[in-house]
Amino acid sequence: MSSSPIHTVPTNRRHISLCSVCGDKASGKHYGVMSCDGCRGFFKRSVRRKIEYKCKGDSICQVDVNRRNQCQACRFQRCLAVKMKPN
């Protein structure tokens, strides 16, 4: 079983891990991948409430730190693509 890659950015002697979903600063490993608190909470709510999102575009929306709240459907698909697991 392979895990998603951990992206880090070197800063003066320590590395900052980046969220596998949106690229923001990760707060730790959540649901199996390095992620920020925002994506962790979004994934948690989406799974617990069994929400089914629909993209208003072509399901190819950019999911990054500045646009992660623009399309919930594409953000949730990105969570699944980086192998976030609900358990």
PDB file of N, CA, C and O in Angstrom:
ATOM      1  N   MET A   1       0.854  -1.164   0.000  1.00  0.00           N
ATOM      2  CA  MET A   1       0.000   0.000   0.000  1.00  0.00           C
ATOM      3  C   MET A   1       0.900   1.227   0.000  1.00  0.00           C
ATOM      4  O   MET A   1       1.732   1.377   0.894  1.00  0.00           O
ATOM      5  N   SER A   2       0.750   2.101  -0.979  1.00  0.00           N
ATOM      6  CA  SER A   2       1.584   3.290  -1.057  1.00  0.00           C
ATOM      7  C   SER A   2       0.842   4.472  -0.469  1.00  0.00           C
ATOM      8  O   SER A   2      -0.386   4.545  -0.512  1.00  0.00           O
ATOM      9  N   SER A   3       1.611   5.390   0.078  1.00  0.00           N
ATOM     10  CA  SER A   3       0.990   6.589   0.636  1.00  0.00           C
ATOM     11  C   SER A   3       1.315   7.767  -0.265  1.00  0.00           C
ATOM     12  O   SER A   3       2.215   7.694  -1.101  1.00  0.00           O
ATOM     13  N   SER A   4       0.576   8.850  -0.088  1.00  0.00           N
ATOM     14  CA  SER A   4       0.805  10.014  -0.936  1.00  0.00           C
ATOM     15  C   SER A   4       2.131  10.658  -0.570  1.00  0.00           C
ATOM     16  O   SER A   4       2.564  10.565   0.578  1.00  0.00           O
ATOM     17  N   PRO A   5       2.780  11.307  -1.521  1.00  0.00           N
ATOM     18  CA  PRO A   5       4.066  11.931  -1.237  1.00  0.00           C
ATOM     19  C   PRO A   5       3.890  13.096  -0.275  1.00  0.00           C
ATOM     20  O   PRO A   5       2.865  13.777  -0.280  1.00  0.00           O
ATOM     21  N   ILE A   6       4.896  13.309   0.541  1.00  0.00           N
ATOM     22  CA  ILE A   6       4.877  14.429   1.474  1.00  0.00           C
ATOM     23  C   ILE A   6       5.721  15.535   0.866  1.00  0.00           C
ATOM     24  O   ILE A   6       6.917  15.359   0.635  1.00  0.00           O
ATOM     25  N   HIS A   7       5.099  16.665   0.610  1.00  0.00           N
ATOM     26  CA  HIS A   7       5.788  17.798   0.025  1.00  0.00           C
ATOM     27  C   HIS A   7       6.298  18.693   1.147  1.00  0.00           C
ATOM     28  O   HIS A   7       5.556  19.014   2.076  1.00  0.00           O
ATOM     29  N   THR A   8       7.564  19.095   1.063  1.00  0.00           N
ATOM     30  CA  THR A   8       8.121  19.981   2.077  1.00  0.00           C
ATOM     31  C   THR A   8       8.815  21.160   1.423  1.00  0.00           C
ATOM     32  O   THR A   8       9.296  21.083   0.292  1.00  0.00           O
ATOM     33  N   VAL A   9       8.851  22.242   2.165  1.00  0.00           N
ATOM     34  CA  VAL A   9       9.524  23.448   1.707  1.00  0.00           C
ATOM     35  C   VAL A   9      10.596  23.783   2.735  1.00  0.00           C
ATOM     36  O   VAL A   9      10.277  23.970   3.909  1.00  0.00           O
ATOM     37  N   PRO A  10      11.872  23.865   2.320  1.00  0.00           N
ATOM     38  CA  PRO A  10      12.911  24.178   3.295  1.00  0.00           C
ATOM     39  C   PRO A  10      12.837  25.630   3.755  1.00  0.00           C
ATOM     40  O   PRO A  10      12.716  26.540   2.935  1.00  0.00           O
ATOM     41  N   THR A  11      12.908  25.839   5.041  1.00  0.00           N
ATOM     42  CA  THR A  11      12.967  27.187   5.603  1.00  0.00           C
ATOM     43  C   THR A  11      14.008  27.178   6.692  1.00  0.00           C
ATOM     44  O   THR A  11      13.920  26.365   7.613  1.00  0.00           O
ATOM     45  N   ASN A  12      14.929  27.997   6.626  1.00  0.00           N
ATOM     46  CA  ASN A  12      16.074  28.131   7.570  1.00  0.00           C
ATOM     47  C   ASN A  12      16.456  26.838   8.247  1.00  0.00           C
ATOM     48  O   ASN A  12      17.354  27.255   8.978  1.00  0.00           O
ATOM     49  N   ARG A  13      16.391  25.872   8.426  1.00  0.00           N
ATOM     50  CA  ARG A  13      16.806  24.618   9.006  1.00  0.00           C
ATOM     51  C   ARG A  13      15.665  23.632   9.206  1.00  0.00           C
ATOM     52  O   ARG A  13      15.919  22.486   9.576  1.00  0.00           O
ATOM     53  N   ARG A  14      14.480  24.010   8.988  1.00  0.00           N
ATOM     54  CA  ARG A  14      13.393  23.051   9.166  1.00  0.00           C
ATOM     55  C   ARG A  14      12.536  23.002   7.902  1.00  0.00           C
ATOM     56  O   ARG A  14      12.576  23.909   7.071  1.00  0.00           O
ATOM     57  N   HIS A  15      11.800  21.982   7.783  1.00  0.00           N
ATOM     58  CA  HIS A  15      10.941  21.812   6.607  1.00  0.00           C
ATOM     59  C   HIS A  15       9.485  22.005   7.008  1.00  0.00           C
ATOM     60  O   HIS A  15       9.045  21.542   8.061  1.00  0.00           O
ATOM     61  N   ILE A  16       8.759  22.688   6.160  1.00  0.00           N
ATOM     62  CA  ILE A  16       7.328  22.865   6.374  1.00  0.00           C
ATOM     63  C   ILE A  16       6.615  21.944   5.398  1.00  0.00           C
ATOM     64  O   ILE A  16       6.830  22.027   4.188  1.00  0.00           O
ATOM     65  N   SER A  17       5.779  21.079   5.912  1.00  0.00           N
ATOM     66  CA  SER A  17       5.013  20.177   5.050  1.00  0.00           C
ATOM     67  C   SER A  17       3.831  20.924   4.456  1.00  0.00           C
ATOM     68  O   SER A  17       3.225  21.778   5.103  1.00  0.00           O
ATOM     69  N   LEU A  18       3.518  20.587   3.220  1.00  0.00           N
ATOM     70  CA  LEU A  18       2.408  21.231   2.529  1.00  0.00           C
ATOM     71  C   LEU A  18       1.222  20.285   2.423  1.00  0.00           C
ATOM     72  O   LEU A  18       1.378  19.067   2.333  1.00  0.00           O
ATOM     73  N   CYS A  19       0.041  20.873   2.437  1.00  0.00           N
ATOM     74  CA  CYS A  19      -1.199  20.117   2.291  1.00  0.00           C
ATOM     75  C   CYS A  19      -1.226  19.437   0.923  1.00  0.00           C
ATOM     76  O   CYS A  19      -1.004  20.084  -0.100  1.00  0.00           O
ATOM     77  N   SER A  20      -1.494  18.153   0.908  1.00  0.00           N
ATOM     78  CA  SER A  20      -1.558  17.394  -0.343  1.00  0.00           C
ATOM     79  C   SER A  20      -2.751  17.788  -1.200  1.00  0.00           C
ATOM     80  O   SER A  20      -2.765  17.519  -2.401  1.00  0.00           O
ATOM     81  N   VAL A  21      -3.751  18.421  -0.598  1.00  0.00           N
ATOM     82  CA  VAL A  21      -4.961  18.810  -1.326  1.00  0.00           C
ATOM     83  C   VAL A  21      -4.808  20.183  -1.960  1.00  0.00           C
ATOM     84  O   VAL A  21      -5.009  20.337  -3.164  1.00  0.00           O
ATOM     85  N   CYS A  22      -4.449  21.193  -1.149  1.00  0.00           N
ATOM     86  CA  CYS A  22      -4.462  22.572  -1.649  1.00  0.00           C
ATOM     87  C   CYS A  22      -3.102  23.263  -1.667  1.00  0.00           C
ATOM     88  O   CYS A  22      -2.971  24.337  -2.255  1.00  0.00           O
ATOM     89  N   GLY A  23      -2.094  22.675  -1.041  1.00  0.00           N
ATOM     90  CA  GLY A  23      -0.768  23.280  -1.037  1.00  0.00           C
ATOM     91  C   GLY A  23      -0.512  24.261   0.084  1.00  0.00           C
ATOM     92  O   GLY A  23       0.575  24.833   0.153  1.00  0.00           O
ATOM     93  N   ASP A  24      -1.483  24.479   0.972  1.00  0.00           N
ATOM     94  CA  ASP A  24      -1.291  25.347   2.133  1.00  0.00           C
ATOM     95  C   ASP A  24      -0.357  24.644   3.117  1.00  0.00           C
ATOM     96  O   ASP A  24      -0.003  23.484   2.907  1.00  0.00           O
ATOM     97  N   LYS A  25       0.038  25.317   4.168  1.00  0.00           N
ATOM     98  CA  LYS A  25       0.882  24.724   5.198  1.00  0.00           C
ATOM     99  C   LYS A  25       0.093  23.617   5.902  1.00  0.00           C
ATOM    100  O   LYS A  25      -0.996  23.859   6.422  1.00  0.00           O
ATOM    101  N   ALA A  26       0.639  22.423   5.916  1.00  0.00           N
ATOM    102  CA  ALA A  26      -0.032  21.281   6.544  1.00  0.00           C
ATOM    103  C   ALA A  26       0.111  21.352   8.056  1.00  0.00           C
ATOM    104  O   ALA A  26       1.144  21.777   8.574  1.00  0.00           O
ATOM    105  N   SER A  27      -0.929  20.935   8.754  1.00  0.00           N
ATOM    106  CA  SER A  27      -0.881  20.903  10.218  1.00  0.00           C
ATOM    107  C   SER A  27      -0.536  19.510  10.727  1.00  0.00           C
ATOM    108  O   SER A  27      -0.312  19.326  11.923  1.00  0.00           O
ATOM    109  N   GLY A  28      -0.493  18.539   9.841  1.00  0.00           N
ATOM    110  CA  GLY A  28      -0.159  17.169  10.224  1.00  0.00           C
ATOM    111  C   GLY A  28      -0.785  16.174   9.269  1.00  0.00           C
ATOM    112  O   GLY A  28      -1.335  16.538   8.229  1.00  0.00           O
ATOM    113  N   LYS A  29      -0.690  14.912   9.646  1.00  0.00           N
ATOM    114  CA  LYS A  29      -1.252  13.848   8.815  1.00  0.00           C
ATOM    115  C   LYS A  29      -2.682  13.587   9.280  1.00  0.00           C
ATOM    116  O   LYS A  29      -2.914  13.175  10.417  1.00  0.00           O
ATOM    117  N   HIS A  30      -3.626  13.831   8.394  1.00  0.00           N
ATOM    118  CA  HIS A  30      -5.039  13.645   8.703  1.00  0.00           C
ATOM    119  C   HIS A  30      -5.658  12.756   7.631  1.00  0.00           C
ATOM    120  O   HIS A  30      -5.454  12.979   6.438  1.00  0.00           O
ATOM    121  N   TYR A  31      -6.405  11.758   8.055  1.00  0.00           N
ATOM    122  CA  TYR A  31      -7.072  10.835   7.126  1.00  0.00           C
ATOM    123  C   TYR A  31      -6.081  10.200   6.150  1.00  0.00           C
ATOM    124  O   TYR A  31      -6.420   9.892   5.007  1.00  0.00           O
ATOM    125  N   GLY A  32      -4.852  10.014   6.628  1.00  0.00           N
ATOM    126  CA  GLY A  32      -3.845   9.300   5.854  1.00  0.00           C
ATOM    127  C   GLY A  32      -2.900  10.139   5.025  1.00  0.00           C
ATOM    128  O   GLY A  32      -1.945   9.604   4.462  1.00  0.00           O
ATOM    129  N   VAL A  33      -3.137  11.452   4.930  1.00  0.00           N
ATOM    130  CA  VAL A  33      -2.251  12.311   4.128  1.00  0.00           C
ATOM    131  C   VAL A  33      -1.940  13.605   4.875  1.00  0.00           C
ATOM    132  O   VAL A  33      -2.686  14.020   5.763  1.00  0.00           O
ATOM    133  N   MET A  34      -0.836  14.230   4.504  1.00  0.00           N
ATOM    134  CA  MET A  34      -0.506  15.534   5.069  1.00  0.00           C
ATOM    135  C   MET A  34      -1.533  16.535   4.550  1.00  0.00           C
ATOM    136  O   MET A  34      -1.743  16.653   3.343  1.00  0.00           O
ATOM    137  N   SER A  35      -2.165  17.249   5.468  1.00  0.00           N
ATOM    138  CA  SER A  35      -3.183  18.211   5.052  1.00  0.00           C
ATOM    139  C   SER A  35      -3.287  19.356   6.045  1.00  0.00           C
ATOM    140  O   SER A  35      -2.855  19.253   7.193  1.00  0.00           O
ATOM    141  N   CYS A  36      -3.868  20.444   5.574  1.00  0.00           N
ATOM    142  CA  CYS A  36      -4.088  21.615   6.422  1.00  0.00           C
ATOM    143  C   CYS A  36      -5.379  21.408   7.215  1.00  0.00           C
ATOM    144  O   CYS A  36      -6.157  20.500   6.926  1.00  0.00           O
ATOM    145  N   ASP A  37      -5.593  22.259   8.213  1.00  0.00           N
ATOM    146  CA  ASP A  37      -6.809  22.152   9.018  1.00  0.00           C
ATOM    147  C   ASP A  37      -8.065  22.382   8.185  1.00  0.00           C
ATOM    148  O   ASP A  37      -9.098  21.758   8.429  1.00  0.00           O
ATOM    149  N   GLY A  38      -7.978  23.280   7.200  1.00  0.00           N
ATOM    150  CA  GLY A  38      -9.134  23.562   6.356  1.00  0.00           C
ATOM    151  C   GLY A  38      -9.582  22.351   5.559  1.00  0.00           C
ATOM    152  O   GLY A  38     -10.770  22.028   5.530  1.00  0.00           O
ATOM    153  N   CYS A  39      -8.642  21.681   4.914  1.00  0.00           N
ATOM    154  CA  CYS A  39      -8.986  20.505   4.111  1.00  0.00           C
ATOM    155  C   CYS A  39      -9.368  19.327   5.000  1.00  0.00           C
ATOM    156  O   CYS A  39     -10.227  18.525   4.632  1.00  0.00           O
ATOM    157  N   ARG A  40      -8.742  19.218   6.156  1.00  0.00           N
ATOM    158  CA  ARG A  40      -9.114  18.166   7.107  1.00  0.00           C
ATOM    159  C   ARG A  40     -10.575  18.329   7.522  1.00  0.00           C
ATOM    160  O   ARG A  40     -11.344  17.369   7.481  1.00  0.00           O
ATOM    161  N   GLY A  41     -10.959  19.544   7.920  1.00  0.00           N
ATOM    162  CA  GLY A  41     -12.332  19.807   8.341  1.00  0.00           C
ATOM    163  C   GLY A  41     -13.330  19.638   7.214  1.00  0.00           C
ATOM    164  O   GLY A  41     -14.414  19.088   7.411  1.00  0.00           O
ATOM    165  N   PHE A  42     -12.964  20.112   6.028  1.00  0.00           N
ATOM    166  CA  PHE A  42     -13.831  19.974   4.853  1.00  0.00           C
ATOM    167  C   PHE A  42     -14.099  18.497   4.556  1.00  0.00           C
ATOM    168  O   PHE A  42     -15.243  18.101   4.337  1.00  0.00           O
ATOM    169  N   PHE A  43     -13.040  17.689   4.551  1.00  0.00           N
ATOM    170  CA  PHE A  43     -13.186  16.262   4.264  1.00  0.00           C
ATOM    171  C   PHE A  43     -14.035  15.584   5.337  1.00  0.00           C
ATOM    172  O   PHE A  43     -14.915  14.782   5.026  1.00  0.00           O
ATOM    173  N   LYS A  44     -13.767  15.906   6.587  1.00  0.00           N
ATOM    174  CA  LYS A  44     -14.517  15.328   7.709  1.00  0.00           C
ATOM    175  C   LYS A  44     -16.013  15.620   7.579  1.00  0.00           C
ATOM    176  O   LYS A  44     -16.838  14.714   7.697  1.00  0.00           O
ATOM    177  N   ARG A  45     -16.359  16.884   7.337  1.00  0.00           N
ATOM    178  CA  ARG A  45     -17.773  17.268   7.195  1.00  0.00           C
ATOM    179  C   ARG A  45     -18.417  16.593   5.985  1.00  0.00           C
ATOM    180  O   ARG A  45     -19.551  16.119   6.054  1.00  0.00           O
ATOM    181  N   SER A  46     -17.689  16.560   4.898  1.00  0.00           N
ATOM    182  CA  SER A  46     -18.222  15.963   3.665  1.00  0.00           C
ATOM    183  C   SER A  46     -18.551  14.491   3.850  1.00  0.00           C
ATOM    184  O   SER A  46     -19.593  14.018   3.397  1.00  0.00           O
ATOM    185  N   VAL A  47     -17.661  13.771   4.515  1.00  0.00           N
ATOM    186  CA  VAL A  47     -17.854  12.335   4.719  1.00  0.00           C
ATOM    187  C   VAL A  47     -18.951  12.079   5.750  1.00  0.00           C
ATOM    188  O   VAL A  47     -19.837  11.256   5.522  1.00  0.00           O
ATOM    189  N   ARG A  48     -18.895  12.773   6.872  1.00  0.00           N
ATOM    190  CA  ARG A  48     -19.881  12.533   7.939  1.00  0.00           C
ATOM    191  C   ARG A  48     -21.301  12.881   7.515  1.00  0.00           C
ATOM    192  O   ARG A  48     -22.253  12.198   7.892  1.00  0.00           O
ATOM    193  N   ARG A  49     -21.438  13.940   6.735  1.00  0.00           N
ATOM    194  CA  ARG A  49     -22.772  14.367   6.296  1.00  0.00           C
ATOM    195  C   ARG A  49     -23.195  13.712   4.985  1.00  0.00           C
ATOM    196  O   ARG A  49     -24.309  13.921   4.503  1.00  0.00           O
ATOM    197  N   LYS A  50     -22.291  12.916   4.415  1.00  0.00           N
ATOM    198  CA  LYS A  50     -22.552  12.215   3.144  1.00  0.00           C
ATOM    199  C   LYS A  50     -23.031  13.181   2.062  1.00  0.00           C
ATOM    200  O   LYS A  50     -24.013  12.925   1.366  1.00  0.00           O
ATOM    201  N   ILE A  51     -22.322  14.283   1.942  1.00  0.00           N
ATOM    202  CA  ILE A  51     -22.688  15.322   0.984  1.00  0.00           C
ATOM    203  C   ILE A  51     -22.245  14.925  -0.422  1.00  0.00           C
ATOM    204  O   ILE A  51     -21.123  14.457  -0.621  1.00  0.00           O
ATOM    205  N   GLU A  52     -23.121  15.112  -1.375  1.00  0.00           N
ATOM    206  CA  GLU A  52     -22.788  14.876  -2.781  1.00  0.00           C
ATOM    207  C   GLU A  52     -22.715  16.231  -3.479  1.00  0.00           C
ATOM    208  O   GLU A  52     -23.730  16.904  -3.659  1.00  0.00           O
ATOM    209  N   TYR A  53     -21.516  16.617  -3.863  1.00  0.00           N
ATOM    210  CA  TYR A  53     -21.295  17.910  -4.505  1.00  0.00           C
ATOM    211  C   TYR A  53     -21.393  17.777  -6.016  1.00  0.00           C
ATOM    212  O   TYR A  53     -21.145  16.706  -6.570  1.00  0.00           O
ATOM    213  N   LYS A  54     -21.750  18.860  -6.673  1.00  0.00           N
ATOM    214  CA  LYS A  54     -21.773  18.901  -8.143  1.00  0.00           C
ATOM    215  C   LYS A  54     -20.986  20.123  -8.595  1.00  0.00           C
ATOM    216  O   LYS A  54     -21.211  21.236  -8.120  1.00  0.00           O
ATOM    217  N   CYS A  55     -20.066  19.897  -9.513  1.00  0.00           N
ATOM    218  CA  CYS A  55     -19.271  20.984 -10.075  1.00  0.00           C
ATOM    219  C   CYS A  55     -20.130  21.757 -11.071  1.00  0.00           C
ATOM    220  O   CYS A  55     -20.851  21.167 -11.876  1.00  0.00           O
ATOM    221  N   LYS A  56     -20.045  23.079 -11.005  1.00  0.00           N
ATOM    222  CA  LYS A  56     -20.795  23.921 -11.941  1.00  0.00           C
ATOM    223  C   LYS A  56     -20.044  24.099 -13.261  1.00  0.00           C
ATOM    224  O   LYS A  56     -20.571  24.661 -14.220  1.00  0.00           O
ATOM    225  N   GLY A  57     -18.811  23.612 -13.291  1.00  0.00           N
ATOM    226  CA  GLY A  57     -17.999  23.707 -14.507  1.00  0.00           C
ATOM    227  C   GLY A  57     -17.836  22.343 -15.147  1.00  0.00           C
ATOM    228  O   GLY A  57     -18.800  21.595 -15.305  1.00  0.00           O
ATOM    229  N   ASP A  58     -16.604  22.031 -15.511  1.00  0.00           N
ATOM    230  CA  ASP A  58     -16.297  20.776 -16.193  1.00  0.00           C
ATOM    231  C   ASP A  58     -15.533  19.792 -15.310  1.00  0.00           C
ATOM    232  O   ASP A  58     -14.872  18.886 -15.818  1.00  0.00           O
ATOM    233  N   SER A  59     -15.621  19.966 -14.000  1.00  0.00           N
ATOM    234  CA  SER A  59     -14.932  19.105 -13.029  1.00  0.00           C
ATOM    235  C   SER A  59     -13.417  19.140 -13.177  1.00  0.00           C
ATOM    236  O   SER A  59     -12.734  18.145 -12.934  1.00  0.00           O
ATOM    237  N   ILE A  60     -12.901  20.302 -13.580  1.00  0.00           N
ATOM    238  CA  ILE A  60     -11.449  20.479 -13.687  1.00  0.00           C
ATOM    239  C   ILE A  60     -11.014  21.777 -13.003  1.00  0.00           C
ATOM    240  O   ILE A  60     -10.032  22.400 -13.406  1.00  0.00           O
ATOM    241  N   CYS A  61     -11.751  22.178 -11.968  1.00  0.00           N
ATOM    242  CA  CYS A  61     -11.437  23.425 -11.261  1.00  0.00           C
ATOM    243  C   CYS A  61     -10.102  23.312 -10.531  1.00  0.00           C
ATOM    244  O   CYS A  61      -9.748  22.244 -10.032  1.00  0.00           O
ATOM    245  N   GLN A  62      -9.372  24.406 -10.473  1.00  0.00           N
ATOM    246  CA  GLN A  62      -8.117  24.463  -9.734  1.00  0.00           C
ATOM    247  C   GLN A  62      -8.417  24.411  -8.241  1.00  0.00           C
ATOM    248  O   GLN A  62      -9.296  25.123  -7.754  1.00  0.00           O
ATOM    249  N   VAL A  63      -7.691  23.573  -7.520  1.00  0.00           N
ATOM    250  CA  VAL A  63      -7.821  23.505  -6.068  1.00  0.00           C
ATOM    251  C   VAL A  63      -6.466  23.887  -5.499  1.00  0.00           C
ATOM    252  O   VAL A  63      -5.534  23.082  -5.480  1.00  0.00           O
ATOM    253  N   ASP A  64      -6.370  25.123  -5.037  1.00  0.00           N
ATOM    254  CA  ASP A  64      -5.149  25.589  -4.387  1.00  0.00           C
ATOM    255  C   ASP A  64      -5.543  26.446  -3.196  1.00  0.00           C
ATOM    256  O   ASP A  64      -6.728  26.640  -2.927  1.00  0.00           O
ATOM    257  N   VAL A  65      -4.555  26.954  -2.492  1.00  0.00           N
ATOM    258  CA  VAL A  65      -4.824  27.686  -1.256  1.00  0.00           C
ATOM    259  C   VAL A  65      -5.739  28.892  -1.479  1.00  0.00           C
ATOM    260  O   VAL A  65      -6.518  29.243  -0.592  1.00  0.00           O
ATOM    261  N   ASN A  66      -5.660  29.518  -2.627  1.00  0.00           N
ATOM    262  CA  ASN A  66      -6.478  30.699  -2.898  1.00  0.00           C
ATOM    263  C   ASN A  66      -7.855  30.373  -3.468  1.00  0.00           C
ATOM    264  O   ASN A  66      -8.779  31.178  -3.359  1.00  0.00           O
ATOM    265  N   ARG A  67      -7.994  29.191  -4.077  1.00  0.00           N
ATOM    266  CA  ARG A  67      -9.259  28.851  -4.740  1.00  0.00           C
ATOM    267  C   ARG A  67      -9.920  27.597  -4.190  1.00  0.00           C
ATOM    268  O   ARG A  67     -10.856  27.081  -4.801  1.00  0.00           O
ATOM    269  N   ARG A  68      -9.462  27.100  -3.063  1.00  0.00           N
ATOM    270  CA  ARG A  68      -9.992  25.838  -2.543  1.00  0.00           C
ATOM    271  C   ARG A  68     -11.464  25.913  -2.150  1.00  0.00           C
ATOM    272  O   ARG A  68     -12.134  24.882  -2.098  1.00  0.00           O
ATOM    273  N   ASN A  69     -11.980  27.105  -1.874  1.00  0.00           N
ATOM    274  CA  ASN A  69     -13.386  27.243  -1.476  1.00  0.00           C
ATOM    275  C   ASN A  69     -14.321  27.535  -2.644  1.00  0.00           C
ATOM    276  O   ASN A  69     -15.526  27.688  -2.439  1.00  0.00           O
ATOM    277  N   GLN A  70     -13.802  27.615  -3.843  1.00  0.00           N
ATOM    278  CA  GLN A  70     -14.637  27.969  -4.991  1.00  0.00           C
ATOM    279  C   GLN A  70     -15.470  26.807  -5.521  1.00  0.00           C
ATOM    280  O   GLN A  70     -16.585  27.021  -5.996  1.00  0.00           O
ATOM    281  N   CYS A  71     -14.961  25.604  -5.452  1.00  0.00           N
ATOM    282  CA  CYS A  71     -15.713  24.449  -5.962  1.00  0.00           C
ATOM    283  C   CYS A  71     -15.552  23.272  -4.994  1.00  0.00           C
ATOM    284  O   CYS A  71     -14.502  22.631  -4.944  1.00  0.00           O
ATOM    285  N   GLN A  72     -16.596  23.007  -4.239  1.00  0.00           N
ATOM    286  CA  GLN A  72     -16.546  21.928  -3.259  1.00  0.00           C
ATOM    287  C   GLN A  72     -16.442  20.556  -3.925  1.00  0.00           C
ATOM    288  O   GLN A  72     -15.802  19.651  -3.391  1.00  0.00           O
ATOM    289  N   ALA A  73     -17.066  20.408  -5.075  1.00  0.00           N
ATOM    290  CA  ALA A  73     -17.016  19.118  -5.780  1.00  0.00           C
ATOM    291  C   ALA A  73     -15.583  18.773  -6.175  1.00  0.00           C
ATOM    292  O   ALA A  73     -15.122  17.656  -5.942  1.00  0.00           O
ATOM    293  N   CYS A  74     -14.889  19.724  -6.767  1.00  0.00           N
ATOM    294  CA  CYS A  74     -13.506  19.477  -7.196  1.00  0.00           C
ATOM    295  C   CYS A  74     -12.574  19.341  -5.999  1.00  0.00           C
ATOM    296  O   CYS A  74     -11.610  18.576  -6.050  1.00  0.00           O
ATOM    297  N   ARG A  75     -12.848  20.073  -4.924  1.00  0.00           N
ATOM    298  CA  ARG A  75     -12.028  19.940  -3.714  1.00  0.00           C
ATOM    299  C   ARG A  75     -12.204  18.547  -3.123  1.00  0.00           C
ATOM    300  O   ARG A  75     -11.220  17.924  -2.725  1.00  0.00           O
ATOM    301  N   PHE A  76     -13.421  18.050  -3.057  1.00  0.00           N
ATOM    302  CA  PHE A  76     -13.651  16.714  -2.514  1.00  0.00           C
ATOM    303  C   PHE A  76     -13.008  15.649  -3.407  1.00  0.00           C
ATOM    304  O   PHE A  76     -12.426  14.689  -2.903  1.00  0.00           O
ATOM    305  N   GLN A  77     -13.110  15.814  -4.722  1.00  0.00           N
ATOM    306  CA  GLN A  77     -12.463  14.877  -5.642  1.00  0.00           C
ATOM    307  C   GLN A  77     -10.950  14.896  -5.466  1.00  0.00           C
ATOM    308  O   GLN A  77     -10.295  13.860  -5.572  1.00  0.00           O
ATOM    309  N   ARG A  78     -10.399  16.070  -5.199  1.00  0.00           N
ATOM    310  CA  ARG A  78      -8.954  16.191  -4.954  1.00  0.00           C
ATOM    311  C   ARG A  78      -8.582  15.453  -3.666  1.00  0.00           C
ATOM    312  O   ARG A  78      -7.551  14.782  -3.611  1.00  0.00           O
ATOM    313  N   CYS A  79      -9.415  15.575  -2.632  1.00  0.00           N
ATOM    314  CA  CYS A  79      -9.177  14.835  -1.384  1.00  0.00           C
ATOM    315  C   CYS A  79      -9.093  13.336  -1.668  1.00  0.00           C
ATOM    316  O   CYS A  79      -8.199  12.652  -1.170  1.00  0.00           O
ATOM    317  N   LEU A  80     -10.016  12.841  -2.458  1.00  0.00           N
ATOM    318  CA  LEU A  80     -10.020  11.417  -2.798  1.00  0.00           C
ATOM    319  C   LEU A  80      -8.832  11.054  -3.684  1.00  0.00           C
ATOM    320  O   LEU A  80      -8.258   9.974  -3.543  1.00  0.00           O
ATOM    321  N   ALA A  81      -8.463  11.947  -4.590  1.00  0.00           N
ATOM    322  CA  ALA A  81      -7.349  11.687  -5.509  1.00  0.00           C
ATOM    323  C   ALA A  81      -6.015  11.554  -4.773  1.00  0.00           C
ATOM    324  O   ALA A  81      -5.143  10.795  -5.196  1.00  0.00           O
ATOM    325  N   VAL A  82      -5.858  12.293  -3.668  1.00  0.00           N
ATOM    326  CA  VAL A  82      -4.609  12.198  -2.900  1.00  0.00           C
ATOM    327  C   VAL A  82      -4.700  11.108  -1.838  1.00  0.00           C
ATOM    328  O   VAL A  82      -3.825  10.981  -0.981  1.00  0.00           O
ATOM    329  N   LYS A  83      -5.778  10.322  -1.909  1.00  0.00           N
ATOM    330  CA  LYS A  83      -5.971   9.130  -1.073  1.00  0.00           C
ATOM    331  C   LYS A  83      -6.351   9.427   0.377  1.00  0.00           C
ATOM    332  O   LYS A  83      -5.955   8.688   1.278  1.00  0.00           O
ATOM    333  N   MET A  84      -7.116  10.501   0.617  1.00  0.00           N
ATOM    334  CA  MET A  84      -7.655  10.707   1.963  1.00  0.00           C
ATOM    335  C   MET A  84      -8.638   9.574   2.235  1.00  0.00           C
ATOM    336  O   MET A  84      -9.440   9.212   1.374  1.00  0.00           O
ATOM    337  N   LYS A  85      -8.566   9.021   3.439  1.00  0.00           N
ATOM    338  CA  LYS A  85      -9.427   7.899   3.812  1.00  0.00           C
ATOM    339  C   LYS A  85     -10.311   8.312   4.982  1.00  0.00           C
ATOM    340  O   LYS A  85      -9.819   8.901   5.945  1.00  0.00           O
ATOM    341  N   PRO A  86     -11.613   8.012   4.916  1.00  0.00           N
ATOM    342  CA  PRO A  86     -12.525   8.430   5.980  1.00  0.00           C
ATOM    343  C   PRO A  86     -12.292   7.754   7.326  1.00  0.00           C
ATOM    344  O   PRO A  86     -12.756   8.279   8.338  1.00  0.00           O
ATOM    345  N   ASN A  87     -11.606   6.629   7.394  1.00  0.00           N
ATOM    346  CA  ASN A  87     -11.382   5.953   8.677  1.00  0.00           C
ATOM    347  C   ASN A  87      -9.982   6.202   9.145  1.00  0.00           C
ATOM    348  O   ASN A  87      -9.592   5.719  10.208  1.00  0.00           O
TER     349      ASN A  87
END
